[in-house]
Amino acid sequence: MIVLKIIGILLLVILGLWIGLAVLLMCLTVRIEIKRRMPDGPLRVRIGFGPIRRVWTPGQARKAKPQKKKESEKEPEKPKEKKPRAPMVDIRKLDYEQALSLALDLIDDMAGTMTWERLHVSVILHTSDPAQTGNLLGALCAWTGNLYPYFERAFVLKDTKIVLDADFDAEKTVWGVDISVMTRMGRFPRMFWRRRKALWALWKSIRMTKEDIKQWEAEHTASQPLDSR
């Protein structure tokens, strides 16, 4: 009986530690930063969860980790170049309407618990048709004008700067963002579970399939110059 009591006490202590750890994780601050410099900088996503920091560049190939050389091994005369790994997602396949609709739903779920520490957005529009460029600029300004008051009511905005313009003499549309959002982890599990179907559909639309990976590897292998001997 004494052994069973000791085991029961240990199990209760372990359960209490797990519950305390879960509560601590739910209270930790989560900071999401999204940056892209104009005109053609890479899109970088930085996620901070307490002391943990993670930077992610969508669409960029992951670099293979170099293997450590043993001291006893002789250095080869000509080291072999390792092939780059294919990225997990292809941002070019992203359905922007689907992503925008999901983003608005997620933002609505997070109302009252998010602090936008920095919201800098710059878009310089250009299309081959000047009339279409003007219409697109007007629609974008109207959409932003309707959405911004909602942000002011639902969230805390500390530093905002939104620039929308058109350049009829440019070659293409350029854009840049510098966004920093702070929230708490406690709302995420319920929110993700509620939007699980939409999140899964979005993930399936941009993830790299086996066929996409084979095509990506074939294109990058063909583009690499042959080693001259």
N, C-alpha and C positions, 0 to 999 in steps of 0.2 A: 504493500500500500504506500509506503514511504517513497519508493521508487516512482510509482505512478504520480504521486503528488509533485515530486521534483520535476518529472517530465512535463506535467501540466503547467507548472509555474514557468518553466523554460519556454514552453510554447506560447504562453500568454505574454511573456517578455518579448519574444521575437515578433509576435503579432503587434504588440504595442509599438515596437521600433518601426515596423513597416508602416503602420498607420501614421506615426509621427513623420516619417520620411515623406510619405505621400502628401500630407498636409503642408510640409515645408516646400515641396516641389510646386504645389498649387499656388503658394504665396510668392514664389520667386518672380522677379521682374523679367519680362521678355521684351527685347528690343529688336526691331526689324528695320534694317536700313537697305534702301534700294538706290543705286547710283548709276548714272550713265552720262558721260561727258559728251558734249556736242563737238564735232558733228557725227563721228563714227566710233566713239568709244564703246568698249564692251559693257554689257549690262551685268552689274555685280550685285549680288544679294548677300547681305551679312546678317546673320541671326545670332543674337546674344541671349543665352539662357543662364542667368546668374553669372557665374565666373566663366562659363563656357562660351567660346566664340567660334563661329563657323562661317567661312566665306565661300560662296557658290557662284560660279559664272555659267549661266544657262547656255547650252549649245557648245561649250568649249570642251575639247578633248581632254581627257584625264591623262596626265603624264605618268608614264610607268616609273615606278620607284627603282632607283639604281641599286643594284646588288652590291653588298660590301665585299671587297676583295680580301682574300686571305693573304697574310704576309708570306706564307710559304709558296703561294702560287706566283708564277712569273707573269708579268704583264704582257698581254699579247701584242704583237707588232701592230696589228690593225684591229681595234675593237669593233665589234659588230654593233650597228645602230639598231636599237629596239623600235619596233613599230608602235606608234601612238595608239592608245586605246580609243575606241569609239565613244562618244558621249552618250549619256543615258537618255537624253531627251533631244528633240529637234524643235527648237522654238519657232521655226518657220511654219510648222504645221499647226500652230496655235490658232484656234478660232477666237478672234478678238471679241466678237459679240457674246459668245458663250462665256469667255473669261470675264468680261465686264459685268454680265448679269450675275455671275457667281460672286464676283468681288463686291457688288452692291449688297447682295444677300448677306455675305459675311460681315460687311461693315455694319449692316443693320443689326445683326446679332451682337456685335461688339459695342453698340451704342452705350455711352455712359461709362465705359471702362477703358477707353483709348485716349492717349495723349499724343497728338501730332507735334512732336518737338520741332520738326522741320518739314515743310511742304513746298519744295521748289520744283516747278514744272515749266519747261520752255519748249514750245513747238513752233517751228517756222515751216509753213505749208508751201508746197509747190506741186502742181500737176501740169500736164501738157496743155490743158485747156484753162485759160485764165478765168473764164466764167465759172467753171467747176471749182477752181481754187477759191474764188470769192464765196461761192455757196457753201463750200466745206468750212471755210473760216467762220462764216456766220452761224452755221449749225453748231460748230464746236464752241463758239462764244456763248451761244444760247444755252447749250447743255451745261457748260461750266457755270454760267450765271444761275441756273436752277439748282445745281448740285452744291455750290459753295454755301448758301444759307443753311442747307440741311447739315453740312459738316459743322457749321458754327453752333447749331442748336444741339447736335448729338455728341460732339467731342470738344476737347480742349485744343485750340489751335494757338501755338506759340509763335511760330515763324513761318509766314506764308509768302510766296512770291510766284505768281502765275503769269507767264508771258505767252500770248497767242498772237501770231502775226503771219503774214504771207509775203513771199518773195517771188515775184513773177519772173525774175531773171535768173533764178537759181537752177541747179540741175536736178535736185531732188528734195524731198521733205527731210528735214533734220529735226531731231528732238533730243532733249536731255532731261534727266530727273535727278533730284537729290531729296530723298524722303527718309525720315526717321520717325518710327512709331513705337511708343512704349505702352505695354499693357501687362496684364497678369495672366499667369498660366491657368488659373482656375476655371476660366470660361472656355478654354479650348476643347477639352474632351467632349463636353456637351454640344458645342457648336459643330465640331467635326462629325460627330455622330449624326446630328440632324441633317447635315449637308453631305453625307457620305456618298450618296449616289452621284451627285453632281461633281464632287471632287474626284471620284473614281473615273467618271466619264471624261473629265478634263485630263486626268493623268494618262488614260488610254489613248487619247487623241494626240499627245505629244511624245509619248515614250517611243524609243527606238525598238522596232521589231527585229527579228533575226534577219529578215530580208534587207531591212534598212542598214543594219550593221555590216552585212556583206557588201552592199553597194557602197557604203562609206569607206570601207577598207579597200575596195577595189579602186575607187576614185583616188584615194590618198596614196595608194601604192603606185598607181600609174603616174601620179604627179611628181613622185620623188625621182630625182636624177639618178642615173645609173652610176655606180662607182667605177671610176676609170682605173684600170690596172696596167 
